[in-house]
Amino acid sequence: MNDEISARFEKMEANIAHLEHQVEQLNGVIIAQGKLLERVKKEVSRQSSAMESIELERIKSNITKPPHYQ
């Protein structure tokens, strides 16, 4: 009976150790994805600002003054 209980505990400990390892790996993946997401957000923001500037310049260049202002 003791050997059976001991074997069950060893199996449970092995399973817990395996699960802890998986949790650590998943945590590492989540941290890496969070960093990547922040970089992507910054890049999108930068490109969005650049596109707004380009669009504003395009709009300004298409605006002509009426003849009586020239």
Distance bins in CASP14 RR format, pairs under 12 A and 6 or more apart:
PFRMAT RR
TARGET T0000
AUTHOR 0000-0000-0000
RMODE 2
METHOD distances of the structure
MODEL  1
1 7 0 0 0 0 0 1 0 0 0 0 0
1 8 0 0 0 0 0 1 0 0 0 0 0
2 8 0 0 0 0 0 1 0 0 0 0 0
2 9 0 0 0 0 0 1 0 0 0 0 0
3 9 0 0 0 0 0 1 0 0 0 0 0
3 10 0 0 0 0 0 1 0 0 0 0 0
4 10 0 0 0 0 0 1 0 0 0 0 0
4 11 0 0 0 0 0 1 0 0 0 0 0
5 11 0 0 0 0 0 1 0 0 0 0 0
5 12 0 0 0 0 0 1 0 0 0 0 0
6 12 0 0 0 0 0 1 0 0 0 0 0
6 13 0 0 0 0 0 1 0 0 0 0 0
7 13 0 0 0 0 0 1 0 0 0 0 0
7 14 0 0 0 0 0 1 0 0 0 0 0
8 14 0 0 0 0 0 1 0 0 0 0 0
8 15 0 0 0 0 0 1 0 0 0 0 0
9 15 0 0 0 0 0 1 0 0 0 0 0
9 16 0 0 0 0 0 1 0 0 0 0 0
10 16 0 0 0 0 0 1 0 0 0 0 0
10 17 0 0 0 0 0 1 0 0 0 0 0
11 17 0 0 0 0 0 1 0 0 0 0 0
11 18 0 0 0 0 0 1 0 0 0 0 0
12 18 0 0 0 0 0 1 0 0 0 0 0
12 19 0 0 0 0 0 1 0 0 0 0 0
13 19 0 0 0 0 0 1 0 0 0 0 0
13 20 0 0 0 0 0 1 0 0 0 0 0
14 20 0 0 0 0 0 1 0 0 0 0 0
14 21 0 0 0 0 0 1 0 0 0 0 0
15 21 0 0 0 0 0 1 0 0 0 0 0
15 22 0 0 0 0 0 1 0 0 0 0 0
16 22 0 0 0 0 0 1 0 0 0 0 0
16 23 0 0 0 0 0 1 0 0 0 0 0
17 23 0 0 0 0 0 1 0 0 0 0 0
17 24 0 0 0 0 0 1 0 0 0 0 0
18 24 0 0 0 0 0 1 0 0 0 0 0
18 25 0 0 0 0 0 1 0 0 0 0 0
19 25 0 0 0 0 0 1 0 0 0 0 0
19 26 0 0 0 0 0 1 0 0 0 0 0
20 26 0 0 0 0 0 1 0 0 0 0 0
20 27 0 0 0 0 0 1 0 0 0 0 0
21 27 0 0 0 0 0 1 0 0 0 0 0
21 28 0 0 0 0 0 1 0 0 0 0 0
22 28 0 0 0 0 0 1 0 0 0 0 0
22 29 0 0 0 0 0 1 0 0 0 0 0
23 29 0 0 0 0 0 1 0 0 0 0 0
23 30 0 0 0 0 0 1 0 0 0 0 0
24 30 0 0 0 0 0 1 0 0 0 0 0
24 31 0 0 0 0 0 1 0 0 0 0 0
25 31 0 0 0 0 0 1 0 0 0 0 0
25 32 0 0 0 0 0 1 0 0 0 0 0
26 32 0 0 0 0 0 1 0 0 0 0 0
26 33 0 0 0 0 0 1 0 0 0 0 0
27 33 0 0 0 0 0 1 0 0 0 0 0
27 34 0 0 0 0 0 1 0 0 0 0 0
28 34 0 0 0 0 1 0 0 0 0 0 0
28 35 0 0 0 0 0 1 0 0 0 0 0
28 36 0 0 0 0 0 1 0 0 0 0 0
29 35 0 0 0 0 0 1 0 0 0 0 0
29 36 0 0 0 0 0 1 0 0 0 0 0
30 36 0 0 0 0 0 1 0 0 0 0 0
30 37 0 0 0 0 0 1 0 0 0 0 0
31 37 0 0 0 0 0 1 0 0 0 0 0
31 38 0 0 0 0 0 1 0 0 0 0 0
32 38 0 0 0 0 0 1 0 0 0 0 0
32 39 0 0 0 0 0 1 0 0 0 0 0
33 39 0 0 0 0 0 1 0 0 0 0 0
33 40 0 0 0 0 0 1 0 0 0 0 0
34 40 0 0 0 0 1 0 0 0 0 0 0
34 41 0 0 0 0 1 0 0 0 0 0 0
35 41 0 0 0 0 0 1 0 0 0 0 0
35 42 0 0 0 0 0 1 0 0 0 0 0
36 42 0 0 0 0 0 1 0 0 0 0 0
36 43 0 0 0 0 0 1 0 0 0 0 0
37 43 0 0 0 0 0 1 0 0 0 0 0
37 44 0 0 0 0 0 1 0 0 0 0 0
38 44 0 0 0 0 0 1 0 0 0 0 0
38 45 0 0 0 0 0 1 0 0 0 0 0
39 45 0 0 0 0 0 1 0 0 0 0 0
39 46 0 0 0 0 0 1 0 0 0 0 0
40 46 0 0 0 0 0 1 0 0 0 0 0
40 47 0 0 0 0 0 1 0 0 0 0 0
41 47 0 0 0 0 0 1 0 0 0 0 0
41 48 0 0 0 0 0 1 0 0 0 0 0
42 48 0 0 0 0 0 1 0 0 0 0 0
42 49 0 0 0 0 0 1 0 0 0 0 0
43 49 0 0 0 0 0 1 0 0 0 0 0
43 50 0 0 0 0 0 1 0 0 0 0 0
44 50 0 0 0 0 0 1 0 0 0 0 0
44 51 0 0 0 0 0 1 0 0 0 0 0
45 51 0 0 0 0 0 1 0 0 0 0 0
45 52 0 0 0 0 0 1 0 0 0 0 0
46 52 0 0 0 0 0 1 0 0 0 0 0
46 53 0 0 0 0 0 1 0 0 0 0 0
47 53 0 0 0 0 0 1 0 0 0 0 0
47 54 0 0 0 0 0 1 0 0 0 0 0
48 54 0 0 0 0 0 1 0 0 0 0 0
48 55 0 0 0 0 0 1 0 0 0 0 0
49 55 0 0 0 0 0 1 0 0 0 0 0
49 56 0 0 0 0 0 1 0 0 0 0 0
50 56 0 0 0 0 0 1 0 0 0 0 0
50 57 0 0 0 0 0 1 0 0 0 0 0
51 57 0 0 0 0 0 1 0 0 0 0 0
51 58 0 0 0 0 0 1 0 0 0 0 0
52 58 0 0 0 0 0 1 0 0 0 0 0
52 59 0 0 0 0 0 1 0 0 0 0 0
53 59 0 0 0 0 0 1 0 0 0 0 0
53 60 0 0 0 0 0 1 0 0 0 0 0
54 60 0 0 0 0 0 1 0 0 0 0 0
54 61 0 0 0 0 0 1 0 0 0 0 0
55 61 0 0 0 0 0 1 0 0 0 0 0
55 62 0 0 0 0 0 1 0 0 0 0 0
56 62 0 0 0 0 0 1 0 0 0 0 0
56 63 0 0 0 0 0 1 0 0 0 0 0
57 63 0 0 0 0 0 1 0 0 0 0 0
63 69 0 0 0 0 0 1 0 0 0 0 0
64 70 0 0 0 0 1 0 0 0 0 0 0
END
